[in-house]
Amino acid sequence: MKVKLTKLSNNHNNLRTKEVIGSADKLPVVGERFVMTSRPLDQGASVRLISTSPVTGIYHDFNLHSELYTIKTENSTYLIEVLDKHGQD
């Protein structure tokens, strides 16, 4: 599915951009890492891989226009917006 990951807060600099649009195979699950891929930032790379630390909390927000998940990890808080359930980056 096509998703947008937005960094809301963190205590590290491991995610080099505030937002990443790409593909995820599944929605976040407590106790597991949220993993997604996107276009690479570096020339010569084939893919950008994003893997959070294990998710400790998930907060859902569904409305007519969007499907949003705020996830907390050990070090960060992210917003995940599902852009297209069947789409790829």
Secondary structure, DSSP 8 states (H G I E B T S, - for coil): -EEEEEEEEESS--SSSSEEEEE-SS---BTS--EEEE--SSTT-S-EEEE-S-EEEEEEEE-SS-EEEEEEESSEEEEEEEEETT---
